[in-house]
């Protein structure tokens, strides 16, 4: 992923904060010899610690074909992309230039986490990590905890495996017209507010937030 200086995170807190609110991504795993990479869409929980970049918790069904690939190559990549919009060319054109000469482009936020995967099969640890993941999505505790040998979920634990992903490297990008002159950025923000389609207001909020810090 190409990251220009103007698209780079302002600091680590920017991508960390964004990631705690964006918890669905795609896990890419090196394929077995002769196979392309495996890609698994999934919900996950990101935790800021332990380690310098934190960890990711998720689980998959035991029959998932991904397991053999993970066990053969435990270095994996979790990719998360959201708050994306398409900006028509006339929005981005420089002042005094014909509107038809503007370059259409995309604006988006993306975080890629390089991780070392550890597969968890111990029933007690598996239940603890699974409960942590569920608590992220259901902090009200509306679902019973999983515990080995106990109803209602104890008997189901054998049907899943948990992934504890230690994050070893982070690449993050917030592409929101940071390289454009102020008057063009203002025009883009106005157009996003006017269109107010899927993702537009979130993209506009990123643009305004990042402009306010520079």
C-alpha positions in Angstrom: 0.0 0.0 0.0 1.5 3.3 -1.1 1.4 5.9 1.7 2.3 9.5 0.7 3.5 11.7 3.6 0.3 13.7 3.5 -1.8 10.5 3.9 0.2 9.1 6.8 -1.3 8.9 10.3 -0.8 12.0 12.4 0.4 9.7 15.2 -0.2 6.2 16.4 -3.4 7.2 18.3 -5.1 8.1 15.0 -5.0 4.5 13.6 -5.5 3.0 17.0 -8.7 5.0 17.7 -10.0 4.3 14.2 -9.3 0.6 14.5 -11.2 0.2 17.8 -14.3 1.5 15.9 -13.8 -0.6 12.8 -13.9 -4.2 13.7 -14.5 -6.1 10.4 -11.8 -6.8 8.0 -10.1 -9.4 5.8 -7.4 -11.8 7.0 -4.9 -12.7 4.3 -2.8 -15.8 4.8 -0.1 -17.2 2.5 -1.4 -20.1 0.5 0.0 -23.6 0.5 2.5 -24.3 -2.3 0.8 -23.8 -5.6 -2.2 -22.0 -4.1 -3.0 -18.2 -4.1 -3.3 -16.4 -0.8 -6.4 -17.3 1.4 -8.6 -14.3 2.3 -11.1 -14.6 5.2 -13.7 -11.8 6.0 -14.3 -11.7 9.7 -15.2 -9.7 12.8 -12.4 -9.1 15.3 -11.5 -7.3 18.5 -8.4 -5.1 18.5 -6.7 -4.6 21.8 -3.9 -2.0 22.3 -1.8 -4.3 24.4 0.3 -6.4 25.1 3.3 -5.5 23.0 4.0 -2.2 21.1 1.2 -2.6 18.6 -1.3 -4.7 20.5 -3.1 -7.8 19.4 -6.2 -9.0 17.5 -8.7 -11.6 18.7 -11.0 -13.6 16.5 -12.3 -17.1 16.0 -13.2 -19.3 13.0 -15.0 -22.6 12.6 -12.8 -25.7 12.9 -13.6 -26.9 9.4 -12.3 -23.7 7.9 -9.6 -24.6 5.3 -7.5 -21.6 6.5 -6.0 -23.5 9.4 -3.6 -25.6 7.4 -2.3 -22.4 5.7 -1.9 -20.6 9.0 -0.1 -23.4 10.7 2.3 -23.6 7.7 2.8 -19.8 7.5 1.9 -18.0 10.8 2.8 -14.6 9.5 -0.6 -13.1 8.3 -2.0 -9.7 7.3 -5.2 -8.2 8.5 -6.6 -5.5 6.2 -9.3 -3.1 7.3 -10.7 -0.4 4.9 -13.7 1.9 5.5 -14.9 5.5 5.3 -14.3 5.4 1.6 -15.9 7.6 -1.1 -15.4 8.5 -4.8 -14.7 12.1 -5.5 -15.6 13.2 -9.1 -13.0 15.1 -11.1 -14.6 18.6 -10.9 -14.4 18.4 -7.1 -10.6 18.2 -7.1 -9.6 20.6 -9.8 -7.3 23.5 -9.0 -8.8 27.0 -9.0 -8.8 28.6 -12.5 -8.6 25.2 -14.3 -11.5 23.8 -16.4 -13.6 21.5 -14.3 -13.3 18.7 -16.8 -9.6 18.6 -16.2 -10.0 17.5 -12.6 -8.8 14.1 -11.6 -11.4 11.7 -10.2 -10.1 9.9 -7.1 -10.9 7.8 -4.1 -10.7 8.9 -0.4 -10.5 6.2 2.3 -9.0 5.1 5.6 -7.0 1.8 5.6 -5.1 0.0 8.3 -3.0 -3.1 7.6 -1.7 -5.2 10.5 1.1 -7.7 10.0 0.7 -10.3 12.6 2.1 -13.5 14.0 -0.8 -15.9 14.5 -1.1 -18.3 17.4 -3.9 -20.9 17.2 -5.6 -21.5 20.5 -7.2 -24.9 21.2 -7.0 -25.1 25.0 -10.6 -25.0 26.1 -10.1 -22.7 29.0 -8.0 -20.1 27.1 -10.2 -20.4 24.1 -13.3 -19.6 26.2 -11.6 -16.6 27.8 -10.5 -15.1 24.5 -13.8 -15.8 22.9 -15.6 -14.0 25.8 -13.3 -11.0 25.3 -14.2 -10.8 21.7 -17.9 -11.1 22.3 -17.7 -8.5 25.1 -16.4 -6.0 22.5 -19.6 -6.4 20.4 -22.0 -6.9 23.3 -20.7 -4.9 26.3 -24.1 -5.2 28.0 -23.5 -8.9 28.6 -26.6 -10.0 26.8 -25.1 -13.4 25.9 -24.0 -16.0 28.4 -20.3 -16.6 28.8 -18.6 -19.6 27.3 -17.1 -22.0 29.8 -15.7 -25.5 29.1 -18.2 -28.2 30.0 -20.9 -25.7 31.0 -24.2 -24.9 29.2 -25.1 -23.3 26.9 -21.9 -22.9 24.9 -19.4 -25.4 26.5 -20.3 -28.1 24.1 -19.8 -25.8 21.1 -16.2 -24.8 22.0 -14.8 -27.8 20.2 -16.3 -26.6 16.9 -14.2 -23.4 16.8 -10.6 -22.4 17.1 -9.4 -19.0 18.3 -6.8 -16.8 16.8 -4.5 -14.7 18.9 -2.8 -12.4 16.5 0.3 -10.5 17.8 0.7 -7.3 15.7 4.3 -6.8 14.7 3.9 -4.0 12.1 1.3 -1.4 11.2 0.8 0.4 7.9 -2.0 3.0 8.0 -3.3 5.5 5.5 -5.9 8.3 5.7 -6.3 9.6 2.2 -8.4 12.7 2.4 -7.1 15.3 0.0 -4.2 16.3 2.3 -2.1 17.3 -0.7 -4.7 19.8 -2.1 -4.7 23.6 -1.5 -7.0 24.9 1.2 -9.6 26.2 -1.3 -9.8 22.8 -3.0 -10.1 21.0 0.3 -13.0 23.3 1.3 -14.7 22.6 -2.0 -14.4 18.8 -1.4 -15.7 19.1 2.1 -18.7 21.2 0.8 -19.5 18.6 -1.9 -19.3 15.7 0.5 -21.8 17.5 2.8 -24.1 18.2 -0.1 -24.0 14.7 -1.5 -24.3 13.1 2.0 -24.3 9.6 0.5 -22.8 6.4 2.1 -19.5 7.2 3.6 -19.5 10.9 2.7 -20.0 12.4 6.1 -17.4 10.1 7.7 -14.9 11.0 5.0 -15.7 14.7 5.5 -15.2 14.4 9.2 -11.7 12.8 8.6 -10.8 15.6 6.2 -11.8 18.4 8.6 -10.2 16.7 11.6 -6.9 16.2 9.8 -6.9 19.8 8.5 -7.5 21.1 12.0 -4.3 19.5 13.2 -2.0 20.8 10.5 
